[in-house]
Amino acid sequence: MDADKTLDCLGLYCPMPIVKTSLAVDELDEGQVLEVLADDVGIKDDMPAWCKTTGNEFLGIEEKDGEYRVYVRKRSG
């Protein structure tokens, strides 16, 4: 998936990937996509929950060799 920005959260654990995601999404324009790289398994539950709470769109997650690529689209309006 193509992303407008990539955020490296490898080596960080809850709640830091979500905190950093929140800050990074604030810098995006509406509709842009953020790719978050993480190795904390908690991201699989935390990111969809954060998106639901904030109104941003959870686009999916890819897992390979214990690393996760999570995609979030900044909400419109």
N, C-alpha and C positions, 0 to 999 in steps of 0.2 A: 504494500500500500504506500502511496506517495504521501509524504507529510511536509508541512510547511516549516516545521521546526522539530528538532530532536532534543530531548532532555535525557541526560545520562544520570540515572539514579542507581547504578551498579554499586553494590557495597553498602547501600543505605537501607535502613529497616524502619518499619512503621514507627511513627507516622510520617517520616521525612519524604518518601516518594510522593505522598499526597500533598504535603505542604508545598513542595517544590513544583508539583503539577499545578496547583492553584495559582502560584505566582507566575508561572510560565504562561498559563492560559490567559491571565490578565493582560499580558503583553501582545496577544494575538488579536487579529481583526476577526470580526464575526465570520463564521463559516470556515475559518482556517483549521487545519488538522495538526495536532501535536502527537508526536511519537515519543513514548516514554520507555526507556530501557531500564529494566530492573531485574534483580535476582532474588528478591524477597517474595516468597510464595504468597504472602498475604495480599499482594497486589491483585491477585485474581478475584478476590472478594471485595477488596477495598475500593478499587477504581470504579467498578459498576455502581457501587453504593454511593460513592462521591458524585458520580455523574447524575444519578437519580436525584440526589439532594440539591445539586447546584443547577440542574437543568441543561447541563452540557450533554452531548451525545456520545455515548460509549459505542465505538465502531468495531471493537473486537480486540482479541489478544492472540498473539502467536507465541508458542513456547518451543524452545530448542535448547537442548543441553543445559537445562536449569536456568536459562535466561528468558525473560519475557519482553515482548514488544507489545505495548498497549497503545491503542489509537483512540484519541478523543477529539471531537469536533467542537469548537467553541460555539455556544448557543447564539442564536440570533435574537436581537431585541433584548 
